[in-house]
Amino acid sequence: MPTAIVPAPAKDGGGSYEIAIWRQDDLIPDGTARFRVADKVLPTVPGWTAG
């Protein structure tokens, strides 16, 4: 399962977020797809601020 683990900014308490992507055709998403999804999803997480 391809994942992207993104650290939360230290000023916001640290920690991390893990984003997993599944495809219906069983192919593995490329690395750039994971980061594109992270760029769109993370700003919607309550309390997330770009670091």
C-alpha distances in whole Angstrom, upper triangle without the diagonal:
4,6,10,12,16,19,22,25,27,30,28,27,24,21,18,15,12,10,7,7,7,10,12,13,10,10,8,9,11,12,15,13,11,15,17,15,15,19,19,18,19,23,23,22,25,26,24,26,25,26
4,7,10,13,17,19,23,25,28,26,26,23,20,16,14,10,8,6,6,8,10,13,14,11,10,7,7,8,8,11,10,8,11,13,12,12,16,17,16,17,20,21,20,24,25,22,24,23,23
4,6,10,13,16,19,21,24,22,22,19,16,12,10,7,5,4,6,9,12,16,17,15,14,10,10,10,9,11,10,7,9,12,11,10,13,15,13,14,17,18,17,20,21,19,20,19,20
4,6,10,13,16,18,21,19,19,16,14,10,8,6,5,7,9,12,15,19,20,18,16,13,11,11,8,10,10,6,7,10,9,8,11,13,12,11,15,16,15,19,19,16,17,16,16
4,7,10,13,15,18,16,16,13,10,7,6,4,6,9,12,15,18,22,23,21,20,17,15,15,12,13,13,10,10,13,12,9,12,14,13,11,15,16,14,17,17,14,16,15,15
4,6,9,12,15,13,14,10,9,5,5,6,8,11,14,18,21,24,26,24,23,19,17,16,13,14,14,11,9,12,12,8,10,13,11,9,12,14,12,15,14,11,12,11,11
4,6,8,11,10,10,7,6,4,6,9,11,15,18,21,24,28,29,28,26,23,21,20,17,17,18,15,13,16,15,11,13,15,14,11,13,15,13,15,13,11,11,10,9
4,6,8,7,7,5,5,5,7,10,13,16,19,23,26,29,31,30,29,25,23,23,19,20,20,17,15,17,16,12,13,15,13,10,11,13,11,12,10,8,8,8,8
4,5,5,7,5,8,9,11,14,16,20,23,26,29,33,35,33,32,29,26,25,22,21,22,19,17,19,19,15,15,17,16,12,13,15,13,14,11,8,7,7,5
4,5,5,4,8,10,13,16,19,23,26,29,32,36,37,36,35,31,29,28,25,25,26,22,20,22,22,18,18,21,19,16,16,18,16,16,13,11,11,11,9
4,6,7,11,13,15,19,21,25,28,31,34,37,40,38,37,34,31,31,27,27,27,25,22,24,23,20,19,21,20,16,16,18,16,15,11,11,9,11,9
4,6,9,11,13,16,19,22,25,29,32,35,37,36,35,32,30,29,26,26,26,23,21,22,21,18,18,19,17,14,14,15,13,11,8,8,8,10,9
4,7,10,12,16,19,22,26,29,32,35,38,36,35,32,30,30,27,27,27,24,22,24,23,19,20,21,19,16,16,17,14,13,10,10,11,13,12
4,7,10,13,16,20,23,26,30,33,35,33,32,29,27,27,24,24,24,21,19,22,21,17,18,20,18,14,16,17,14,14,12,11,11,12,11
4,7,10,14,17,20,23,27,30,32,30,30,26,25,25,22,23,23,19,18,21,19,16,17,19,17,13,16,17,13,14,12,11,13,14,13
4,7,10,13,17,20,23,26,29,27,26,23,21,21,18,19,19,15,15,17,16,12,14,16,14,11,14,15,12,13,12,11,12,13,12
4,7,10,13,17,20,23,25,24,23,20,18,19,16,17,16,13,12,15,13,9,12,13,11,8,12,12,10,12,12,10,12,13,13
4,7,10,13,17,20,22,20,20,17,15,16,14,15,14,11,11,14,11,9,13,14,11,10,14,14,12,15,15,13,16,15,16
4,7,10,13,17,19,17,17,14,12,14,12,13,11,8,9,11,8,7,11,11,9,9,13,13,12,15,17,14,16,16,17
4,7,10,13,15,14,14,11,10,12,11,13,11,8,11,12,9,9,13,13,11,12,16,16,15,18,20,18,20,20,21
4,7,10,12,11,11,9,7,10,11,12,9,7,11,11,9,10,13,13,12,14,17,17,17,20,22,20,22,21,23
4,7,9,8,8,8,8,11,13,14,11,10,14,14,12,14,17,16,15,17,20,20,20,23,26,23,26,25,27
4,5,6,6,7,7,11,13,15,11,12,15,15,13,16,18,17,17,20,22,22,22,26,28,26,28,27,29
4,6,8,10,11,14,17,18,15,15,19,18,16,19,21,20,20,23,25,24,25,28,31,29,31,30,32
4,6,9,10,14,17,18,15,16,20,19,18,21,23,22,22,25,28,27,28,31,34,31,33,32,34
4,7,9,12,15,17,15,15,19,19,18,20,23,23,22,25,28,27,27,31,33,31,33,32,33
4,6,9,13,14,12,13,17,17,16,19,21,21,21,24,27,27,27,31,33,30,32,30,32
4,6,9,12,10,10,14,15,14,16,19,19,19,21,24,25,25,29,30,27,29,27,28
4,7,8,6,7,10,11,11,13,15,16,16,18,21,22,22,26,28,25,26,24,25
4,6,5,7,9,10,11,13,15,16,17,19,21,23,23,27,28,25,25,23,24
4,5,5,7,9,10,11,13,15,16,16,19,21,21,25,25,22,23,20,21
4,5,5,6,9,10,11,13,14,15,18,19,20,24,25,21,21,19,19
4,5,5,6,9,10,11,12,14,16,18,19,23,24,21,21,19,21
4,6,5,6,9,10,10,12,15,16,16,20,21,18,19,17,18
4,5,5,6,9,10,10,13,15,15,19,20,16,16,14,15
4,5,5,6,9,10,12,14,15,19,20,17,17,15,17
4,5,5,6,8,11,11,13,17,18,15,16,15,17
4,5,5,6,9,10,11,14,15,12,13,12,14
4,6,6,7,10,11,14,15,12,12,10,12
4,6,6,8,10,13,15,12,13,12,15
4,6,6,7,11,13,10,12,12,15
4,5,5,9,10,7,9,9,11
4,6,8,9,6,7,8,11
4,6,9,7,10,11,15
4,6,5,9,11,14
4,6,9,12,15
4,6,10,12
4,7,9
4,6
4
